Amino acid sequence: MRFLILLLYVDDILIVRQDHMKIRVLKKALSRSFSMKDMGPAKQILGMHIVRDRTKKLLWLSQEKYVTKVLQRFGMESAKPVGSTLPTNCKLSIEQCPKSKTEKTEMSKVPYASAVGSLMYAMVCTRPDIGYAVGVVSRYMSNPGREHWAAVKWILRYLRGTLSVCLRFGSGKPTLEGYTDSDMSADADPSRSTSGYVMTYARGAVSWQSRLQKAVALSNTEVEYMAATEAGKEIVWMKDFINELGIRQEGSEKSGCSLS
């Protein structure tokens, strides 16, 4: 690696390079132009906790503290944990949205959008396991009903039982792999099918998505093709990005997506 990578968010910066001397030189150069504080090796960034085992070349990315604060914020810190992201046979629909003025007034007091937003942040950063569930409850942000709110609280209960779940990197060969799946007409409303994917590098999840497809499919075959197309675009972009970084993949000729 002959260049430095700066990851910048507002006033937080992460600097990546194998050569520590070059990092120190860059820090001195930045400090001459900006008022900054050197926090040393990164331990936390944007609510994500970074843990390293340099001897084994492993790194963990966790949001346990963030999720704990979210549970406390919505009064779910003592809720009974559950083992799934959504209840069995959970079918949410627009038919469950409030229809009467009384129901709408009652639900206006529920912090639905705030709770879903908090779940989205955890899902985007370190929790791909709740991607599908968060995608489902986010469809009713404009007019949530009691059943929708119950599903949000179920996800929070799942997170309470999986606080220690985190991402781990560095335990596999540097190979990019992708996995994709789809579910035709999974939504209770007459709508589009759902597709999702997860990309792993060195056996660590680095990119994931679960969302409604952009068009209505007429068969399972079309659903699978549309899911594979989205996953294929993502893995091609990621492969080009890795090549641009000058990183050689092991077994790159076998890289690709797997349909399940």
Secondary structure, 3 states (H helix, E strand, C coil): CCCCEEEEECCEEEEECCCHHHHHHHHHHHHHHCCCCCCCCCCEECCEEEEEECCCCEEEEECHHHHHHHHHHCCCCCCCCCCCCCCCCCCCCHHHCCCCHHHHHHHCCCCHHHHHHHHHHHHHHCCHHHHHHHHHHHHHCCCCCHHHHHHHHHHHHHHHHCCCCCEEECCCCCCEEEEEEEECCCCCCCCCCEEEEEEEECCEEEEEEEEECCCCCCCHHHHHHHHHHHHHHHHHHHHHHHHHCCCCCCCHHHCEEEEC
